[in-house]
C-alpha cells in the first residue's frame, strides 16, 4: 500500500518499514520479492515502484475479501449517506478504528453509482452496546450494513478523511471494489481513472 500510495517516491527500506508499520525484516523481504518480480527498481540503497499500475493489477487479481470476515446487520435507517455519517460520528466519539470501503467509501472519494449497502472495516469487537450505539441489529440473512474484520491493520494505513468520515486509502478501495460483484469493477475503473492515475 505504501509503495502504491507514494509511487513516485524513493524509499530506504528502514523508512518504508516505518511508514508501513511493519518490521524492517518484513519490509526487506517484500521489497526483495518485488524487485525479483520486476515491480520495483533499486538505485543505490533506495527502491521505488517501476510500474505502479502493473503492481496494482497483480495484487487485484490475487486479492479477495474473505466472506467469513464480514458480519451483516439490519438498520432502520434507509439512506446510506445518513448511515455513513452516523457510523463516522460514533467512531469519532468512541475512538474506534474504522474505514469505509466499497461503494460507501467510493461515494466519498469518487461517486460512481447509487448504492444501498454500507461496508466498513472495524478493528474493535462488536459488543451489544456498540451495536446499539450504531443503530444496528443482528440478523440471520440480508442486512444492509456490513462490518468487515480487517485481515491486517494495513487496511487502516494512509486513511483518507472526507466529510469527517474515515475512508480506506485509494489503493485499498480499488482492491475491494475490483472484486465486488455489484458494479464493483466499473466503480474500481472509475476510481483508477479519476484518482489513482495508473
GUNU-113698 format. One record per residue: residue number from 0; residue in three letters; x, y, z of N, C-alpha, C in turn. Coordinates in nm, 2 decimals. Layout:
# residues N
ATOM / vextor / papa / n.X / n.Y / n.Z / ca.X / ca.Y / ca.Z / c.X / c.Y / c.Z
ATOM / NUM / Ala / X / Y / Z / X / Y / Z / X / Y / Z
...
//
This chain:
# residues 198
ATOM / vextor / papa / n.X / n.Y / n.Z / ca.X / ca.Y / ca.Z / c.X / c.Y / c.Z
ATOM / 0 / Unk / 0.08 / -0.12 / 0.00 / 0.00 / 0.00 / 0.00 / 0.09 / 0.13 / 0.00
ATOM / 1 / Unk / 0.19 / 0.13 / 0.08 / 0.27 / 0.24 / 0.09 / 0.34 / 0.27 / -0.04
ATOM / 2 / Unk / 0.39 / 0.17 / -0.11 / 0.46 / 0.19 / -0.24 / 0.36 / 0.24 / -0.34
ATOM / 3 / Unk / 0.24 / 0.19 / -0.34 / 0.14 / 0.24 / -0.44 / 0.08 / 0.37 / -0.40
ATOM / 4 / Unk / 0.07 / 0.40 / -0.28 / 0.01 / 0.54 / -0.24 / 0.12 / 0.65 / -0.26
ATOM / 5 / Unk / 0.25 / 0.61 / -0.27 / 0.35 / 0.70 / -0.29 / 0.44 / 0.66 / -0.40
ATOM / 6 / Unk / 0.38 / 0.63 / -0.52 / 0.45 / 0.56 / -0.63 / 0.57 / 0.63 / -0.69
ATOM / 7 / Unk / 0.58 / 0.76 / -0.67 / 0.69 / 0.84 / -0.73 / 0.81 / 0.86 / -0.62
ATOM / 8 / Unk / 0.79 / 0.80 / -0.51 / 0.89 / 0.82 / -0.40 / 0.99 / 0.72 / -0.40
ATOM / 9 / Unk / 1.12 / 0.76 / -0.37 / 1.23 / 0.66 / -0.35 / 1.23 / 0.64 / -0.20
ATOM / 10 / Unk / 1.25 / 0.51 / -0.16 / 1.24 / 0.47 / -0.02 / 1.37 / 0.40 / 0.02
ATOM / 11 / Unk / 1.42 / 0.43 / 0.14 / 1.51 / 0.35 / 0.21 / 1.42 / 0.24 / 0.28
ATOM / 12 / Unk / 1.47 / 0.12 / 0.29 / 1.38 / 0.01 / 0.34 / 1.34 / 0.04 / 0.49
ATOM / 13 / Unk / 1.43 / 0.10 / 0.56 / 1.40 / 0.13 / 0.70 / 1.29 / 0.23 / 0.71
ATOM / 14 / Unk / 1.29 / 0.33 / 0.62 / 1.18 / 0.43 / 0.63 / 1.05 / 0.37 / 0.57
ATOM / 15 / Unk / 1.07 / 0.28 / 0.47 / 0.95 / 0.22 / 0.41 / 0.88 / 0.13 / 0.52
ATOM / 16 / Unk / 0.96 / 0.06 / 0.60 / 0.91 / -0.02 / 0.71 / 0.83 / 0.07 / 0.81
ATOM / 17 / Unk / 0.89 / 0.18 / 0.85 / 0.83 / 0.27 / 0.94 / 0.70 / 0.32 / 0.89
ATOM / 18 / Unk / 0.69 / 0.36 / 0.76 / 0.57 / 0.42 / 0.70 / 0.46 / 0.32 / 0.69
ATOM / 19 / Unk / 0.50 / 0.19 / 0.68 / 0.41 / 0.08 / 0.66 / 0.37 / 0.01 / 0.79
ATOM / 20 / Unk / 0.43 / 0.05 / 0.90 / 0.41 / -0.01 / 1.03 / 0.44 / -0.16 / 1.03
ATOM / 21 / Unk / 0.55 / -0.19 / 0.97 / 0.59 / -0.33 / 0.97 / 0.74 / -0.34 / 1.01
ATOM / 22 / Unk / 0.79 / -0.46 / 1.04 / 0.93 / -0.47 / 1.08 / 1.02 / -0.44 / 0.96
ATOM / 23 / Unk / 1.14 / -0.41 / 0.99 / 1.24 / -0.38 / 0.88 / 1.26 / -0.51 / 0.81
ATOM / 24 / Unk / 1.27 / -0.63 / 0.88 / 1.29 / -0.75 / 0.81 / 1.18 / -0.79 / 0.71
ATOM / 25 / Unk / 1.05 / -0.76 / 0.75 / 0.94 / -0.78 / 0.66 / 0.94 / -0.69 / 0.54
ATOM / 26 / Unk / 0.97 / -0.57 / 0.56 / 0.98 / -0.47 / 0.45 / 1.09 / -0.51 / 0.36
ATOM / 27 / Unk / 1.20 / -0.56 / 0.41 / 1.32 / -0.61 / 0.33 / 1.28 / -0.73 / 0.24
ATOM / 28 / Unk / 1.21 / -0.82 / 0.31 / 1.17 / -0.95 / 0.23 / 1.07 / -0.91 / 0.12
ATOM / 29 / Unk / 0.97 / -0.83 / 0.15 / 0.87 / -0.79 / 0.05 / 0.94 / -0.71 / -0.06
ATOM / 30 / Unk / 1.02 / -0.62 / -0.03 / 1.09 / -0.54 / -0.14 / 1.18 / -0.62 / -0.22
ATOM / 31 / Unk / 1.25 / -0.72 / -0.16 / 1.33 / -0.81 / -0.24 / 1.25 / -0.89 / -0.34
ATOM / 32 / Unk / 1.14 / -0.94 / -0.29 / 1.05 / -1.02 / -0.37 / 0.99 / -0.94 / -0.49
ATOM / 33 / Unk / 0.95 / -0.82 / -0.46 / 0.90 / -0.73 / -0.56 / 1.01 / -0.69 / -0.66
ATOM / 34 / Unk / 1.13 / -0.68 / -0.62 / 1.25 / -0.65 / -0.71 / 1.27 / -0.77 / -0.80
ATOM / 35 / Unk / 1.26 / -0.89 / -0.75 / 1.28 / -1.01 / -0.83 / 1.17 / -1.02 / -0.93
ATOM / 36 / Unk / 1.05 / -0.98 / -0.90 / 0.94 / -0.99 / -0.99 / 0.93 / -0.87 / -1.09
ATOM / 37 / Unk / 1.02 / -0.77 / -1.07 / 1.03 / -0.66 / -1.16 / 0.93 / -0.54 / -1.13
ATOM / 38 / Unk / 0.87 / -0.55 / -1.02 / 0.78 / -0.44 / -0.98 / 0.85 / -0.32 / -0.92
ATOM / 39 / Unk / 0.97 / -0.34 / -0.87 / 1.05 / -0.23 / -0.81 / 1.18 / -0.21 / -0.88
ATOM / 40 / Unk / 1.23 / -0.10 / -0.87 / 1.37 / -0.07 / -0.92 / 1.45 / -0.02 / -0.81
ATOM / 41 / Unk / 1.58 / -0.06 / -0.80 / 1.66 / -0.01 / -0.69 / 1.78 / 0.07 / -0.75
ATOM / 42 / Unk / 1.80 / 0.18 / -0.68 / 1.91 / 0.27 / -0.72 / 1.99 / 0.30 / -0.59
ATOM / 43 / Unk / 2.11 / 0.25 / -0.58 / 2.19 / 0.26 / -0.46 / 2.11 / 0.18 / -0.35
ATOM / 44 / Unk / 2.08 / 0.25 / -0.24 / 2.00 / 0.19 / -0.13 / 1.86 / 0.23 / -0.13
ATOM / 45 / Unk / 1.81 / 0.28 / -0.24 / 1.67 / 0.32 / -0.25 / 1.59 / 0.24 / -0.35
ATOM / 46 / Unk / 1.46 / 0.22 / -0.31 / 1.37 / 0.14 / -0.40 / 1.25 / 0.23 / -0.43
ATOM / 47 / Unk / 1.19 / 0.20 / -0.55 / 1.06 / 0.27 / -0.58 / 0.99 / 0.18 / -0.68
ATOM / 48 / Unk / 0.86 / 0.21 / -0.70 / 0.78 / 0.13 / -0.80 / 0.83 / 0.16 / -0.94
ATOM / 49 / Unk / 0.85 / 0.05 / -1.02 / 0.88 / 0.06 / -1.16 / 0.75 / 0.09 / -1.24
ATOM / 50 / Unk / 0.65 / 0.00 / -1.22 / 0.52 / 0.01 / -1.29 / 0.41 / 0.00 / -1.18
ATOM / 51 / Unk / 0.37 / 0.11 / -1.12 / 0.27 / 0.10 / -1.02 / 0.14 / 0.03 / -1.07
ATOM / 52 / Unk / 0.10 / 0.06 / -1.19 / -0.02 / 0.00 / -1.24 / -0.01 / -0.15 / -1.25
ATOM / 53 / Unk / 0.10 / -0.20 / -1.29 / 0.12 / -0.35 / -1.31 / 0.12 / -0.41 / -1.17
ATOM / 54 / Unk / 0.18 / -0.34 / -1.07 / 0.18 / -0.40 / -0.93 / 0.03 / -0.40 / -0.88
ATOM / 55 / Unk / -0.04 / -0.29 / -0.90 / -0.18 / -0.29 / -0.86 / -0.26 / -0.40 / -0.93
ATOM / 56 / Unk / -0.24 / -0.42 / -1.06 / -0.31 / -0.52 / -1.13 / -0.28 / -0.66 / -1.07
ATOM / 57 / Unk / -0.16 / -0.69 / -1.04 / -0.12 / -0.82 / -0.99 / -0.18 / -0.84 / -0.85
ATOM / 58 / Unk / -0.19 / -0.74 / -0.77 / -0.25 / -0.75 / -0.64 / -0.40 / -0.77 / -0.65
ATOM / 59 / Unk / -0.46 / -0.70 / -0.74 / -0.61 / -0.71 / -0.76 / -0.65 / -0.84 / -0.80
ATOM / 60 / Unk / -0.57 / -0.91 / -0.89 / -0.60 / -1.04 / -0.93 / -0.60 / -1.15 / -0.82
ATOM / 61 / Unk / -0.52 / -1.12 / -0.72 / -0.50 / -1.22 / -0.61 / -0.59 / -1.19 / -0.49
ATOM / 62 / Unk / -0.64 / -1.07 / -0.48 / -0.70 / -1.02 / -0.36 / -0.85 / -1.05 / -0.35
ATOM / 63 / Unk / -0.89 / -1.09 / -0.24 / -1.04 / -1.11 / -0.21 / -1.07 / -1.08 / -0.07
ATOM / 64 / Unk / -1.19 / -1.03 / -0.04 / -1.23 / -1.01 / 0.10 / -1.29 / -1.15 / 0.14
ATOM / 65 / Unk / -1.24 / -1.20 / 0.25 / -1.29 / -1.33 / 0.29 / -1.43 / -1.32 / 0.35
ATOM / 66 / Unk / -1.53 / -1.39 / 0.29 / -1.67 / -1.37 / 0.34 / -1.69 / -1.40 / 0.49
ATOM / 67 / Unk / -1.60 / -1.48 / 0.54 / -1.61 / -1.52 / 0.68 / -1.57 / -1.40 / 0.77
ATOM / 68 / Unk / -1.51 / -1.29 / 0.72 / -1.47 / -1.18 / 0.80 / -1.58 / -1.07 / 0.80
ATOM / 69 / Unk / -1.69 / -1.10 / 0.73 / -1.80 / -0.99 / 0.71 / -1.92 / -1.03 / 0.79
ATOM / 70 / Unk / -1.97 / -0.94 / 0.88 / -2.09 / -0.95 / 0.95 / -2.19 / -0.85 / 0.90
ATOM / 71 / Unk / -2.31 / -0.90 / 0.87 / -2.41 / -0.81 / 0.82 / -2.52 / -0.78 / 0.92
ATOM / 72 / Unk / -2.57 / -0.66 / 0.92 / -2.67 / -0.61 / 1.02 / -2.78 / -0.53 / 0.95
ATOM / 73 / Unk / -2.89 / -0.53 / 1.02 / -3.01 / -0.45 / 0.98 / -3.01 / -0.31 / 1.05
ATOM / 74 / Unk / -3.05 / -0.21 / 0.97 / -3.07 / -0.08 / 1.03 / -3.20 / -0.03 / 0.98
ATOM / 75 / Unk / -3.27 / 0.05 / 1.06 / -3.40 / 0.11 / 1.02 / -3.37 / 0.23 / 0.93
ATOM / 76 / Unk / -3.25 / 0.28 / 0.93 / -3.22 / 0.40 / 0.85 / -3.20 / 0.35 / 0.71
ATOM / 77 / Unk / -3.27 / 0.41 / 0.62 / -3.27 / 0.37 / 0.48 / -3.16 / 0.44 / 0.39
ATOM / 78 / Unk / -3.13 / 0.57 / 0.43 / -3.04 / 0.65 / 0.35 / -2.89 / 0.61 / 0.38
ATOM / 79 / Unk / -2.82 / 0.56 / 0.28 / -2.68 / 0.52 / 0.31 / -2.59 / 0.63 / 0.36
ATOM / 80 / Unk / -2.61 / 0.75 / 0.31 / -2.53 / 0.87 / 0.35 / -2.55 / 0.90 / 0.50
ATOM / 81 / Unk / -2.68 / 0.88 / 0.54 / -2.71 / 0.90 / 0.69 / -2.64 / 0.80 / 0.77
ATOM / 82 / Unk / -2.64 / 0.67 / 0.72 / -2.57 / 0.56 / 0.80 / -2.43 / 0.59 / 0.81
ATOM / 83 / Unk / -2.36 / 0.64 / 0.70 / -2.22 / 0.67 / 0.70 / -2.19 / 0.78 / 0.80
ATOM / 84 / Unk / -2.27 / 0.88 / 0.79 / -2.25 / 0.99 / 0.89 / -2.26 / 0.95 / 1.03
ATOM / 85 / Unk / -2.36 / 0.87 / 1.06 / -2.38 / 0.82 / 1.20 / -2.27 / 0.73 / 1.24
ATOM / 86 / Unk / -2.23 / 0.64 / 1.16 / -2.12 / 0.55 / 1.20 / -1.99 / 0.63 / 1.22
ATOM / 87 / Unk / -1.96 / 0.72 / 1.13 / -1.84 / 0.81 / 1.15 / -1.85 / 0.89 / 1.28
ATOM / 88 / Unk / -1.97 / 0.94 / 1.31 / -1.98 / 1.01 / 1.44 / -1.96 / 0.92 / 1.56
ATOM / 89 / Unk / -2.01 / 0.80 / 1.56 / -1.99 / 0.71 / 1.67 / -1.85 / 0.67 / 1.68
ATOM / 90 / Unk / -1.79 / 0.65 / 1.57 / -1.64 / 0.61 / 1.57 / -1.56 / 0.72 / 1.62
ATOM / 91 / Unk / -1.59 / 0.84 / 1.59 / -1.52 / 0.96 / 1.65 / -1.54 / 0.97 / 1.80
ATOM / 92 / Unk / -1.66 / 0.96 / 1.84 / -1.69 / 0.97 / 1.98 / -1.63 / 0.87 / 2.07
ATOM / 93 / Unk / -1.63 / 0.74 / 2.01 / -1.58 / 0.63 / 2.09 / -1.44 / 0.59 / 2.05
ATOM / 94 / Unk / -1.37 / 0.67 / 1.97 / -1.23 / 0.65 / 1.94 / -1.21 / 0.51 / 1.87
ATOM / 95 / Unk / -1.30 / 0.48 / 1.78 / -1.29 / 0.35 / 1.71 / -1.20 / 0.36 / 1.59
ATOM / 96 / Unk / -1.14 / 0.25 / 1.55 / -1.06 / 0.25 / 1.43 / -1.14 / 0.18 / 1.32
ATOM / 97 / Unk / -1.19 / 0.27 / 1.23 / -1.27 / 0.21 / 1.12 / -1.24 / 0.29 / 0.99
ATOM / 98 / Unk / -1.28 / 0.23 / 0.88 / -1.26 / 0.29 / 0.75 / -1.37 / 0.24 / 0.65
ATOM / 99 / Unk / -1.44 / 0.33 / 0.59 / -1.54 / 0.29 / 0.49 / -1.47 / 0.24 / 0.36
ATOM / 100 / Unk / -1.54 / 0.14 / 0.30 / -1.48 / 0.09 / 0.18 / -1.60 / 0.05 / 0.08
ATOM / 101 / Unk / -1.56 / -0.01 / -0.03 / -1.66 / -0.04 / -0.13 / -1.74 / 0.08 / -0.17
ATOM / 102 / Unk / -1.87 / 0.07 / -0.21 / -1.94 / 0.18 / -0.26 / -1.96 / 0.29 / -0.16
ATOM / 103 / Unk / -1.96 / 0.26 / -0.03 / -1.98 / 0.36 / 0.07 / -1.85 / 0.45 / 0.07
ATOM / 104 / Unk / -1.73 / 0.39 / 0.07 / -1.61 / 0.46 / 0.06 / -1.60 / 0.54 / -0.07
ATOM / 105 / Unk / -1.63 / 0.47 / -0.18 / -1.62 / 0.53 / -0.31 / -1.71 / 0.65 / -0.32
ATOM / 106 / Unk / -1.83 / 0.65 / -0.26 / -1.92 / 0.76 / -0.27 / -1.86 / 0.89 / -0.21
ATOM / 107 / Unk / -1.76 / 0.88 / -0.12 / -1.70 / 0.99 / -0.07 / -1.57 / 1.04 / -0.14
ATOM / 108 / Unk / -1.52 / 0.95 / -0.22 / -1.39 / 0.97 / -0.30 / -1.42 / 1.00 / -0.44
ATOM / 109 / Unk / -1.49 / 0.90 / -0.50 / -1.52 / 0.91 / -0.65 / -1.66 / 0.85 / -0.67
ATOM / 110 / Unk / -1.77 / 0.93 / -0.64 / -1.90 / 0.88 / -0.66 / -1.93 / 0.83 / -0.80
ATOM / 111 / Unk / -1.98 / 0.71 / -0.81 / -2.00 / 0.65 / -0.94 / -2.14 / 0.59 / -0.96
ATOM / 112 / Unk / -2.20 / 0.53 / -0.86 / -2.33 / 0.47 / -0.88 / -2.41 / 0.48 / -0.75
ATOM / 113 / Unk / -2.54 / 0.47 / -0.76 / -2.62 / 0.46 / -0.64 / -2.60 / 0.33 / -0.57
ATOM / 114 / Unk / -2.61 / 0.33 / -0.44 / -2.59 / 0.21 / -0.36 / -2.68 / 0.21 / -0.24
ATOM / 115 / Unk / -2.70 / 0.09 / -0.19 / -2.79 / 0.08 / -0.07 / -2.71 / 0.02 / 0.05
ATOM / 116 / Unk / -2.60 / -0.05 / 0.03 / -2.53 / -0.12 / 0.13 / -2.41 / -0.04 / 0.18
ATOM / 117 / Unk / -2.38 / -0.04 / 0.30 / -2.26 / 0.03 / 0.36 / -2.17 / -0.07 / 0.42
ATOM / 118 / Unk / -2.04 / -0.06 / 0.37 / -1.94 / -0.15 / 0.42 / -1.83 / -0.07 / 0.49
ATOM / 119 / Unk / -1.78 / -0.12 / 0.60 / -1.67 / -0.06 / 0.67 / -1.59 / -0.16 / 0.75
ATOM / 120 / Unk / -1.45 / -0.13 / 0.75 / -1.36 / -0.21 / 0.83 / -1.37 / -0.16 / 0.97
ATOM / 121 / Unk / -1.37 / -0.25 / 1.07 / -1.37 / -0.21 / 1.21 / -1.27 / -0.29 / 1.29
ATOM / 122 / Unk / -1.18 / -0.23 / 1.36 / -1.08 / -0.30 / 1.44 / -1.14 / -0.36 / 1.57
ATOM / 123 / Unk / -1.23 / -0.28 / 1.63 / -1.28 / -0.32 / 1.76 / -1.39 / -0.43 / 1.75
ATOM / 124 / Unk / -1.41 / -0.51 / 1.86 / -1.51 / -0.61 / 1.86 / -1.65 / -0.54 / 1.87
ATOM / 125 / Unk / -1.75 / -0.61 / 1.82 / -1.89 / -0.55 / 1.82 / -1.96 / -0.60 / 1.94
ATOM / 126 / Unk / -1.96 / -0.52 / 2.04 / -2.04 / -0.55 / 2.16 / -2.18 / -0.51 / 2.14
ATOM / 127 / Unk / -2.27 / -0.56 / 2.23 / -2.41 / -0.52 / 2.22 / -2.43 / -0.37 / 2.24
ATOM / 128 / Unk / -2.34 / -0.31 / 2.33 / -2.35 / -0.17 / 2.35 / -2.31 / -0.09 / 2.22
ATOM / 129 / Unk / -2.21 / -0.14 / 2.15 / -2.16 / -0.07 / 2.03 / -2.27 / -0.08 / 1.92
ATOM / 130 / Unk / -2.32 / -0.20 / 1.91 / -2.43 / -0.22 / 1.81 / -2.55 / -0.13 / 1.83
ATOM / 131 / Unk / -2.58 / -0.11 / 1.96 / -2.69 / -0.02 / 1.99 / -2.66 / 0.12 / 1.95
ATOM / 132 / Unk / -2.53 / 0.16 / 1.98 / -2.49 / 0.30 / 1.95 / -2.49 / 0.32 / 1.80
ATOM / 133 / Unk / -2.46 / 0.22 / 1.72 / -2.45 / 0.23 / 1.58 / -2.59 / 0.21 / 1.51
ATOM / 134 / Unk / -2.69 / 0.18 / 1.59 / -2.83 / 0.16 / 1.54 / -2.83 / 0.03 / 1.45
ATOM / 135 / Unk / -2.76 / -0.07 / 1.49 / -2.75 / -0.19 / 1.41 / -2.82 / -0.31 / 1.49
ATOM / 136 / Unk / -2.88 / -0.40 / 1.42 / -2.95 / -0.51 / 1.48 / -2.90 / -0.64 / 1.41
ATOM / 137 / Unk / -2.87 / -0.74 / 1.49 / -2.83 / -0.87 / 1.44 / -2.94 / -0.93 / 1.35
ATOM / 138 / Unk / -2.90 / -0.99 / 1.24 / -2.99 / -1.05 / 1.15 / -2.93 / -1.18 / 1.09
ATOM / 139 / Unk / -3.01 / -1.28 / 1.07 / -2.96 / -1.40 / 1.01 / -2.92 / -1.39 / 0.86
ATOM / 140 / Unk / -3.01 / -1.33 / 0.79 / -2.99 / -1.32 / 0.64 / -3.01 / -1.17 / 0.60
ATOM / 141 / Unk / -2.94 / -1.13 / 0.49 / -2.96 / -1.00 / 0.44 / -2.89 / -0.90 / 0.52
ATOM / 142 / Unk / -2.95 / -0.78 / 0.54 / -2.88 / -0.67 / 0.61 / -2.82 / -0.58 / 0.51
ATOM / 143 / Unk / -2.81 / -0.45 / 0.54 / -2.75 / -0.35 / 0.45 / -2.63 / -0.29 / 0.51
ATOM / 144 / Unk / -2.59 / -0.32 / 0.63 / -2.47 / -0.26 / 0.69 / -2.38 / -0.38 / 0.71
ATOM / 145 / Unk / -2.26 / -0.37 / 0.66 / -2.16 / -0.49 / 0.66 / -2.03 / -0.44 / 0.73
ATOM / 146 / Unk / -2.00 / -0.51 / 0.84 / -1.88 / -0.48 / 0.91 / -1.77 / -0.58 / 0.88
ATOM / 147 / Unk / -1.66 / -0.54 / 0.83 / -1.55 / -0.63 / 0.79 / -1.44 / -0.63 / 0.90
ATOM / 148 / Unk / -1.41 / -0.75 / 0.94 / -1.29 / -0.76 / 1.03 / -1.17 / -0.76 / 0.95
ATOM / 149 / Unk / -1.08 / -0.66 / 0.97 / -0.96 / -0.65 / 0.89 / -0.87 / -0.77 / 0.90
ATOM / 150 / Unk / -0.81 / -0.81 / 0.78 / -0.72 / -0.92 / 0.79 / -0.58 / -0.88 / 0.84
ATOM / 151 / Unk / -0.55 / -0.75 / 0.82 / -0.44 / -0.69 / 0.89 / -0.46 / -0.54 / 0.91
ATOM / 152 / Unk / -0.38 / -0.48 / 0.99 / -0.41 / -0.34 / 1.02 / -0.37 / -0.25 / 0.90
ATOM / 153 / Unk / -0.31 / -0.30 / 0.80 / -0.27 / -0.22 / 0.68 / -0.39 / -0.16 / 0.62
ATOM / 154 / Unk / -0.51 / -0.21 / 0.63 / -0.63 / -0.15 / 0.57 / -0.66 / -0.01 / 0.63
ATOM / 155 / Unk / -0.60 / 0.02 / 0.75 / -0.62 / 0.15 / 0.81 / -0.51 / 0.25 / 0.78
ATOM / 156 / Unk / -0.41 / 0.20 / 0.70 / -0.30 / 0.29 / 0.67 / -0.33 / 0.39 / 0.56
ATOM / 157 / Unk / -0.28 / 0.50 / 0.56 / -0.30 / 0.61 / 0.46 / -0.45 / 0.64 / 0.45
ATOM / 158 / Unk / -0.52 / 0.64 / 0.56 / -0.66 / 0.67 / 0.56 / -0.69 / 0.81 / 0.50
ATOM / 159 / Unk / -0.80 / 0.82 / 0.43 / -0.85 / 0.95 / 0.38 / -0.96 / 0.99 / 0.48
ATOM / 160 / Unk / -0.97 / 1.12 / 0.50 / -1.08 / 1.17 / 0.59 / -1.16 / 1.27 / 0.50
ATOM / 161 / Unk / -1.29 / 1.23 / 0.47 / -1.37 / 1.30 / 0.38 / -1.51 / 1.32 / 0.44
ATOM / 162 / Unk / -1.56 / 1.44 / 0.44 / -1.68 / 1.48 / 0.51 / -1.68 / 1.42 / 0.65
ATOM / 163 / Unk / -1.56 / 1.44 / 0.71 / -1.54 / 1.39 / 0.85 / -1.56 / 1.24 / 0.87
ATOM / 164 / Unk / -1.55 / 1.17 / 0.76 / -1.56 / 1.02 / 0.76 / -1.43 / 0.96 / 0.72
ATOM / 165 / Unk / -1.38 / 0.85 / 0.79 / -1.26 / 0.78 / 0.76 / -1.29 / 0.69 / 0.64
ATOM / 166 / Unk / -1.20 / 0.70 / 0.54 / -1.22 / 0.61 / 0.42 / -1.09 / 0.54 / 0.39
ATOM / 167 / Unk / -1.10 / 0.41 / 0.36 / -0.97 / 0.34 / 0.32 / -0.90 / 0.41 / 0.21
ATOM / 168 / Unk / -0.77 / 0.39 / 0.21 / -0.68 / 0.46 / 0.11 / -0.73 / 0.42 / -0.03
ATOM / 169 / Unk / -0.69 / 0.50 / -0.13 / -0.74 / 0.47 / -0.26 / -0.70 / 0.33 / -0.32
ATOM / 170 / Unk / -0.58 / 0.29 / -0.28 / -0.54 / 0.16 / -0.32 / -0.63 / 0.05 / -0.26
ATOM / 171 / Unk / -0.65 / 0.05 / -0.13 / -0.74 / -0.05 / -0.07 / -0.88 / -0.04 / -0.12
ATOM / 172 / Unk / -0.93 / 0.08 / -0.15 / -1.06 / 0.10 / -0.20 / -1.07 / 0.03 / -0.34
ATOM / 173 / Unk / -0.97 / 0.05 / -0.42 / -0.97 / -0.01 / -0.55 / -0.97 / -0.16 / -0.54
ATOM / 174 / Unk / -0.89 / -0.22 / -0.46 / -0.88 / -0.36 / -0.44 / -1.02 / -0.42 / -0.40
ATOM / 175 / Unk / -1.08 / -0.35 / -0.30 / -1.21 / -0.40 / -0.26 / -1.32 / -0.39 / -0.37
ATOM / 176 / Unk / -1.32 / -0.28 / -0.44 / -1.42 / -0.26 / -0.54 / -1.40 / -0.36 / -0.66
ATOM / 177 / Unk / -1.27 / -0.38 / -0.69 / -1.24 / -0.47 / -0.81 / -1.30 / -0.60 / -0.80
ATOM / 178 / Unk / -1.31 / -0.66 / -0.68 / -1.36 / -0.80 / -0.67 / -1.51 / -0.80 / -0.63
ATOM / 179 / Unk / -1.57 / -0.68 / -0.61 / -1.71 / -0.68 / -0.57 / -1.81 / -0.70 / -0.68
ATOM / 180 / Unk / -1.91 / -0.80 / -0.66 / -1.99 / -0.83 / -0.77 / -2.09 / -0.73 / -0.82
ATOM / 181 / Unk / -2.13 / -0.64 / -0.74 / -2.23 / -0.54 / -0.77 / -2.17 / -0.41 / -0.82
ATOM / 182 / Unk / -2.14 / -0.40 / -0.95 / -2.09 / -0.29 / -1.02 / -1.95 / -0.24 / -0.96
ATOM / 183 / Unk / -1.89 / -0.34 / -0.89 / -1.76 / -0.30 / -0.83 / -1.65 / -0.28 / -0.93
ATOM / 184 / Unk / -1.64 / -0.36 / -1.04 / -1.53 / -0.34 / -1.13 / -1.54 / -0.21 / -1.20
ATOM / 185 / Unk / -1.67 / -0.17 / -1.24 / -1.69 / -0.04 / -1.30 / -1.65 / 0.08 / -1.21
ATOM / 186 / Unk / -1.69 / 0.07 / -1.08 / -1.65 / 0.17 / -0.99 / -1.50 / 0.17 / -0.96
ATOM / 187 / Unk / -1.44 / 0.06 / -0.96 / -1.29 / 0.05 / -0.95 / -1.22 / 0.12 / -1.07
ATOM / 188 / Unk / -1.27 / 0.09 / -1.19 / -1.21 / 0.15 / -1.31 / -1.23 / 0.30 / -1.30
ATOM / 189 / Unk / -1.34 / 0.35 / -1.26 / -1.36 / 0.49 / -1.25 / -1.27 / 0.56 / -1.15
ATOM / 190 / Unk / -1.26 / 0.49 / -1.03 / -1.17 / 0.54 / -0.93 / -1.02 / 0.55 / -0.98
ATOM / 191 / Unk / -0.99 / 0.44 / -1.05 / -0.85 / 0.44 / -1.11 / -0.82 / 0.55 / -1.21
ATOM / 192 / Unk / -0.92 / 0.57 / -1.29 / -0.90 / 0.68 / -1.39 / -0.90 / 0.82 / -1.33
ATOM / 193 / Unk / -0.98 / 0.84 / -1.24 / -1.00 / 0.97 / -1.18 / -0.90 / 1.01 / -1.07
ATOM / 194 / Unk / -0.86 / 0.91 / -1.00 / -0.78 / 0.94 / -0.88 / -0.64 / 0.86 / -0.87
ATOM / 195 / Unk / -0.64 / 0.74 / -0.91 / -0.51 / 0.67 / -0.90 / -0.42 / 0.70 / -1.01
ATOM / 196 / Unk / -0.47 / 0.73 / -1.13 / -0.39 / 0.77 / -1.24 / -0.27 / 0.67 / -1.27
ATOM / 197 / Unk / -0.31 / 0.54 / -1.27 / -0.21 / 0.44 / -1.30 / -0.27 / 0.33 / -1.38
//
